[in-house]
Amino acid sequence: MFDPLHLLKATRNNFFNCHFKSQDKIAEKIHLTTFYDSDKSKQHQLAPKLTEVHLNPNSFQKMRVKFASQVFSHTVVLGMTTLISYNELPHNAFDTIDFIDFM
């Protein structure tokens, strides 16, 4: 039997270290980082739970399921989609959004 919590953390760690390619789509961490950098300076954040710890976890924080699940949350998907509509994220960030939404 597979351990879904461990798989979620491992997927997050691989997503941060590599690019995910599926057919003609490429999911990249740079889109998530750009979203976070743009969102953290806003008064009303689109993803208020997302912090620097989520994007650059240390070895102990990588073991926390909470941080991995918040990276792959529906709130992040909606926030990134909103920033694409305001042209603050590139249109090819939809590939990353699809990957996060799938997770």
QUIBELKA-V916477 format. One line per field, one symbol per residue. ss: DSSP state (~ for helix, > for strand, _ for the rest). psi: psi as a letter, one per 20 degrees, with the letter a starting at -180 (. if undefined). burial: # if it has 24 or more other ideal C-beta (glycine too) atoms within 12 Angstrom, else .. Layout:
ss->???
psi->???
burial->???
This chain:
ss->___~~~~~~~~~~~~~~__>>>__>>>_~~~~~~~~~~~____________~~~~_____~~~_~~~~~~~__~~~~~~~~~~~~_____~~~~~~~~~~~~_
psi->pqohghhgghggghhhhrpppodjqopqhhhggggghhhhiqgnqhmhiprhhhhmqahhhhiphghghhgkrhggghghhghhhjkiqqhiihghgggghh.
burial->.......##.##..##...#......###.###.##.##......##..#...##.#....#....#######.###.######....#...#####.##..#
